[in-house]
């Protein structure tokens, strides 16, 4: 559906820079930042979630960090490798319920509590989960294009951060020899629900109607936000 955007008559010549700022804010609020943020190093970063389920006082979900790294090496002027990444979507996490899927081979990566510093996963910073590279070489090459890390997280119920730019991501890049290159990625980002997951929940809610909102105790029907995604 086409929509007309009209500006107030008091500003007939809407400044181009203001329009650009509005577009940038809209992109950030949709869960994507880059490539021109302060520490993005030419990468485009997206943080999204799916499979949100709550039982008792615990919520589990899959958090996907996607990095379009195709232009990182050209921005930095040398081949760059992603060494470590960390995300924060809650004030705390339950380590025993967390797991990781990462690019290349999973045996090259380990999951650690806390954020990261210039030397790698630091173990410091409540709520952060860090994917630590342990394979041969400096990390996974940015020339591979889009890189995905999926964190399966267990967090306290009601603690998921979905406010604009309220979530956090960090990342460390290395040269072929292992020395640091570029800025240490440290940015606020907005966690967004994967659209397919949201559409599925809305369809289920329409089919089931008000019965879906009944008591969730003893395995009863869940609210739409607690339904698992298909697949």
N, C-alpha and C positions, 0 to 999 in steps of 0.2 A: 504494500500500500504506500503510495507516495504521500509525503508530508511536506507542507510548506512551512518554512521557518521565516517568521517575520520579526524584525527588530523594532523596538520602541521608536516612535517618531522623533524623540529627542536626540537619537543618535543615528541619523540617516546613513552616515558613512561609517559603518561598523569596522573598527580597525582590524587589519589582517592578523596582527599579533594576538588580539583578544580571541579571534576565531580559532587560531592555532592553539591557544591555551585551553580553550573549551574542548577542542578535539582531543588534546593530550590528556586532559582530566578524564574524559569519557573512556579513553583507552585504558588508563590506569585503573579506573573503577571496574572495568570488565575483567580484571585479573592479569593484565599484561603490561609490562613496562619495557622500555628500551626502544631503540638502541642508544639514545642520546642522554640517558640519565647520568648522574655524576660518576658512578662507578661501574657502569654497564659494559664498558670496553667494547662497544659495538654489538653486543649480544641482545637478543630479545627474549625476555623471561616471562613465562606464564605459570601461574599457580592455581590449581583447580582441585576439586574434590568430588568423590562419588562414594557409593556404598555406605552411606551414613546410617548407623544403627545404634540405638540406645537401649540398654538393659540395666535396670537398677540405677546405680550411680556412675555407670561407665558408658562412654560413647566410643565406638570404633568407626574408622573411616579410612579410605584410601586417598592420599594426597599426592598429586602428580605435579612434579616440577619439570617443565619442558624448557629447554634452552635452544633457541635457534642461534647456533654459534657460527654460521657460515661466514660471517663477516668479521669475526673476532680477530683472526690472524692478520687480515689486511688492515684492520684498524690499528693494531698494535705494531705492525711492521715486521713481525716475525711469527713463525709457527708457534701456536699456543696450545696448551693441553689443560683440560680441567682436572684438577687434582682432588678437590674436596668441595662439597656443597652442603649447606645446612638450611633447614626451614623451621619456622616457628608459627604455629597456628593456634596455640593454646598456651595458657600460663604454665602448664605442667604436662608431662606425659608419663605413662606407665611403661617403664622399660620392658617388662616381661611380656607385654602384649604387642610390641612393635616388631616390624620386619621390613625388609627392603628388597626391591627389584631395581636393578641399575643397568646402564649401558654395558656393552661388551659382555664379559662373563661375570656372573654374580660372584664367583670365587675371588675376583679382583677387588671386591668392595666389602666393607664391614660397616655396621651401623653403630654409632656411638651417641651417647647423651651429650648435650651441650652444643654450643656454636662452634665457630672456628676462628683462628687467628692467622697471621701470616705464615705460621709454621704448620698449619693443618688443623684437624679437629681438636678443640681445646678442652672439652669436658666441662666448660663453664658456660653458664647462661641457662636459666630455668626455661623449660618449654621447648628448647631447640632439640632437633634430631639431626645428626650429621652423618653423611655418607663419606667414608674415608677410603681413598684409593690405596690398595695394597699390592697391586700387580707390578710387573716389570715395566720400566720406563717411567716417564714423568706423569702420566695420567692418560685420559682419553682425548684423542685429537679433536680439536674444534672443527677441523675440516670434514668431519663426519656429518656435519649439518645439524639436524635436530636431535638433541640428546634428551632422554627421558629418565627420570628417577621416580619410582613410585614408593612412597612410604606408607606402610599400613600401620596406623597409629591407634593407640588406646589412650584416651584422655578423660578427665572428669566430665560428667554430664553437664551440659550448659556452659562449658568453658571455651567452645569453638569461637575463634575471633573472625568475624565477618565484616567488621567496620571498614570503611574506605581507608586503604593504605595502613590498616592496623596489623597486618601480618608482616613477617620478615623473612628475607632470604639472604644467604651469604655464599660466597664462592671464592675459590683460590685457583689461580692460573699459574702454570709453570712453563719454562722453556724446555727444549729438548734435553739440555744438560741438567735440568732439575731446579734451576734458579727461578725466582719469582719473576713474573712479567705482568705488567698492567696493574691496575688498582685492585685492591681486595674488594670484591663485590660485597656491598652491604647496603641494602635498600629496603624500604617499606613497599609492600605490595598488597593488593586486595585479593583475598581468596574468593574464587568464584566456583559455583557449582557447574559441573560438566553439563551442557545443555541437554544432551540425550537423557541423562539421568533425571533432570528436572521434568522434562516432557513426559517421561514414563510415569513418574509419581503423579503428575497432574491427570493423566489418563486413568490411572488406577483409582484416584480419588473420585473422578466423575462417575466411574462405573459402579463404585461401591457406595457412594453417597454418604449420608450422615453416619451410617453404621461404622465407618472407618474411624470415627472419632471416639468410640467407646473406650472403656477402661482397658489399659494395656497390661494390667497385672495378670499373672497366671497364664501368660501366653496369648492373651486376647489380642484383638486387632490393634495395629499400631497407627499412630498418626502419620500423615503423608511424609513428614520429615524423617521418620524412622524406617521407612520402607527400604529394603535393599534394592540396588539397581540390578537390572537383568544382565546376565553375563558376568 
